[in-house]
Amino acid sequence: MTTKAIDPPGDMTHAPTNKLYFAAWRWHFYAGLFVVPFLLILAVTGMIMMISTATSNQLGTVADVAITGAPVPVTAQAEAALAAVPGGILNQYVAPEAPHRPAFFAIEQGHA
């Protein structure tokens, strides 16, 4: 009994002639594996920052207060804030953004 080897078709006998093309696609694939997670993190954190900025003021907090009467003058509010911190120094005043939002005072503690 004799066996005869069957030759593969002509296309299968030669290696790909353009190795640079396949190397470029391989590097492109690996670059995508490393870059895509980074871009996803950037997109998600950017969206979180965008949403949180829309819901907070410059001090990073959002508070609503009930309007109970006539507005208190800013000087009286500043004196009350300074009285809460003995020896404190008023650094910053942030005006309310709307009538139902509070005013904010940044007070530095005094050096005693």
Residue, then its C-alpha position, 0 to 999 in steps of 0.5 A: m500500500t502506498t500513500k501519496a502526500i497531498d500538497p497544500p494549495g499554493d497560497m498556504t505554502h508562503a508566509p505572509t509577505n507583509k510582516l510590518y502590516f501585521a506587526a502594526w496591527r498587533w501593536h495597535f491592538y496592544a495599545g488599545l488594551f492599555v489606552v481604553p481603560f485610561l480613557l474610560i476612567l477619564a470619561v467617568t471621572g469627568m462626568i462625575m465632576m461635571i455632575s457634582t459641580a452642577t449640584s454644589n457651590q464653590l465650597g463644595t456643599v449644597a444646603d437649603v434653608a427655610i426662609t423664616g422671616a426678614p433677611v439678616p444683614v451680612t454684618a450681623q451674620a459675619e459677627a455671629a460667625l466670628a463669635a463662633v470661633p474665638g479669636g477667628i479672622l474672617n477670610q472669605y464671604v460667599a454670598p447666597e446663590a438663591p434666597h433659599r441658600p445660605a451664606f458661607f463664611a470662611i474663618e481662620q482660627g486665631h493664633a492664641 
